[in-house]
Amino acid sequence: MRYSCIYCPRDFSNPGGLATHQPYCKLNPTRIQKINSPLAHAKKGTPAWNKGQRGDPRYAKSEETKAKLRISSTGKARTPELELERRRKITEKAKLNNGGYRQGSGRGKKGWYKGIFCDSSWELAYVIWCLEHNKQIERNTQKFEYFYDNKRRNYIPDFIVDGKIIEVKGYKTEQWIQKVSQCPIEIEVMYKEELTPILEYVIITYGRNFISLYGSVTERPKVAALKADDSKGSVGSNPTASAIANKEQYVK
């Protein structure tokens, strides 16, 4: 939107520019006369106020100021107490945000397929199989805490398929075993044995180079938010909550 002066052909991209110009427009019959300071441009070409003052003790920094500047350049706080508080805040922030699923992490070949981000060719094959067999699949986003090597970590399973939590995993590690054993929900794990017929289906249908099905790297995911219906208090409205309830019933 452009804003035009009512007195001259000039126009502006914002109302502020128009408001600044219009009262002083030369074609405005009631224009306000600008009164410039008599010192305007008088100092043009004169040397700077501090030219030649290098080393003058009147402008020297005190040792206290120099010490503060040295500390600030290191990124540390001014006092040991403030430094401890700074480190504590960083640690708490790291514990809160670190861990769990990071889009694009890992060693597999990654990309988007029909709005779902896949971290490996195995995940891509599984997503293709689900979509072509009328399975409701979406990326899981809820994280769960677990402890490994005396540290608190986060774990986010891969997918939610027809209300079930699914993890696509080709191999087992000690850390992976700890993730599953400490997770509060029932997880169905797709190991190599379960994925083999799915991979064969996708290879027969699309060829061995099925990773070429990945879409543009800028394609955005269409992942539904995993939020319980607080107004109804219904567990069934959240697939992850339903899985937790199912596990509790299974344990009983």
N, C-alpha and C positions, 0 to 999 in steps of 0.2 A: 504494500500500500504506500502511495506517495502523498505528501502533504504540500500543496501549492500555495504560494504567496498570493494574496488577493490584489496586490499592487503591481507585481512584476512577474515575469515568466519563470522565476526560479522555483524549484520544488525540492523537497527534503524527504529523507527516508524515515524520519521520526518526528513526532510533534514537538519535541524539545528544540530541534534545530529551527523549525518554523517559528516557534515562540521567541527564540533569540533574534531571528532576523527581522521579522515583520515590523516591530516597533521602530526599527532603525532603517527600514527600507527607504532608499532614495526617492522612490515614487510615492511614498506615503505622504499625503498632504499634511498630516499632523505628526510627522516623524519626530522622534526624540533625538536631539542633538547630542552626539557623544562628546564628552569632555575628556580629552586625554591629559594625563599628568604632564606637567612641564618637564619632568625628568625622563619621559618616555624616550627611549633610544639614545639618551644622553651618554650612557656608559658604553655604548657600542664601540668596540675596538680598544677599550681601556684594559690594562692588565688585571688579572684576578687578584682578589684581596689578599691571598696568601702567597702570591708569587714572591720568591726570594726569601721566604720565611723558614725554609727547611733548616732544622737545627736550632731554631729559636726556642729557648726554654719556656717561653710563654705558651707555646702550643704543644709542648712535649706531653706525652701520655704518662700518667703516674704508673708506678710499679704495680699497684693494685689493678689498674685498668689493663695493663699488659698481661697480668696473670689471668684475669677473667677471659681475655681474648684467646689466650693459649688453650685454656680449658674448653671454651666453646668450640674451638676449631677441631677438637678431638671427638665431639659429639657427646661428651660426658657431662653430668650435672656439676654444679659449682661446688657442692659440698659432699662428703662421703654419705651423709644421711639421704640427701636428695638423689644421689647415684644409686643407692640401694633401692629406693622407692621406684626409680626409673626402670631398673632391672626387673623388679617385681611385677610391674605393669606389663612389661614386654613378655615375661614368662606366662602370666595369666592370659594374655591375648593369644599367645602361641598355643597354649593348651586348649583354648576355646575354638580356634579356627583350623588348626592343623589336623591332618589325618583324614581318613575316609576317601571317598571317590573324588578324583580330579579328572575332569574331562581331558582326554589326550595323553594321560600318563600311561606308563607300561610300554611293552616292547612290540605289541601287535600292530597290524595294519588297521588304521582307524579311519572313520569317516561317517557321514550321515547317510541313512537309508530311510526314505519316506518319513522324515521328521524324527527319527530315533538315532541317537549317536551310538556307534558301536566301537568298542575298544580293540577288537581283534577280528580276524576273518571267521573265527569260530562263532563269535557273537553275531556277526553279520549273517552267517548261515542259519543260526537259530532264529533270528528275527525274521528272515525270509520265510523259513518254514512255518513259523507261527502265523504270520500274516496270510500265508496262502492256505492255511488250514483253519481259518476263521477263529484264531485265538486272539483274545484281547491282551495285547502286550504294551507295556510302557516302561520307561526307565524308572527304577526305584531311586528315591532321593532321601529317604530317612536313614539317619546314621545311628549306630549302636556302639556303645563303649565296650572295650575289652582290654585286658591287661596282658602284656607280653614283655618279657625281659625286664620286669619290674617297672614298666612304663604304661601309662594310660594312653590308649590309642582309639581310633575310630574305625568302624567297619560299615560299609554301605553295600548291601547285596546288589546284584546286577539289575534284575527285572522283576516286574509283577505281571504274572500271566494268569488270567482268569482268577484273580484273587489270591494266587499262590506266589510265594517268594521264591525266585529261581536264581541260582548262581551258575554261571558257565565257567567251569574250571577244568583245565587240562591236566593238572598235576597237583600233588599234595605236598605241603611243607609243614614244618612244626608250627610256624606262625599261623598258617591256614587252619590247622586243627584247633588251635586255641580260639580263633575267631568263631568257628562254628560251635564249639563246645560252650562258649560263653554268651552266644547270641540268644536273646530271650524269645525268639520266634522260631518256628519250624521252617527250615530251609530245604528245598529240593535242589540237590546239586547235580548238574549235568556234567559227568566226567566223560573222558574220551570214549568209553564204551557206549554211553547213551547218545553221544553226539555223532558217532560214526554213521549210523543210517541217515541222520539228518544231513550230514556233509555229502553223503552219496547222492541223496535226493537233489540237493542244490547243484552239485557238479553235473549230474545227468541233465538237469533242466537248463542250467546257464553256462556250463563249461567250467574248467578249472580256474579260469581267470574271472571268477564271479565277483571278485573285489572291485572290478571295473564298474559294478552297479552303484558304487558309492556316488552320492550326489556332490554338489558343490560344497567346498569347505566352509562357505559362508551360510549354508542352509541352517535355519534355526530349528531346534527340537520342538516337538509338540508333546511335551510331558505334562500330564495332569498333576496338579498339586495334591500332595497326600495330607489332607486335613480332615479331621473328624468333624461331623456335623454337630457343633456344640448346641445348636438350638434344639435338636432332637435327642442328643446324647446317644446316637445310634452307633454301635461298634461296626455294624455292617457297612456304614458309609465310608470307612477307611479300610482298604485292603490289608494294610500292615497291621492295623488294630485287630482285624478279623483273624489274621494269622496268629497273633499273640493269644487271642482267646481260644483258638483251635489247639494251640500247643498246651495251654493250661488244662483244657479238657482232656487232651491226650495223656498228659502226665497223671491226672487223677485216675 
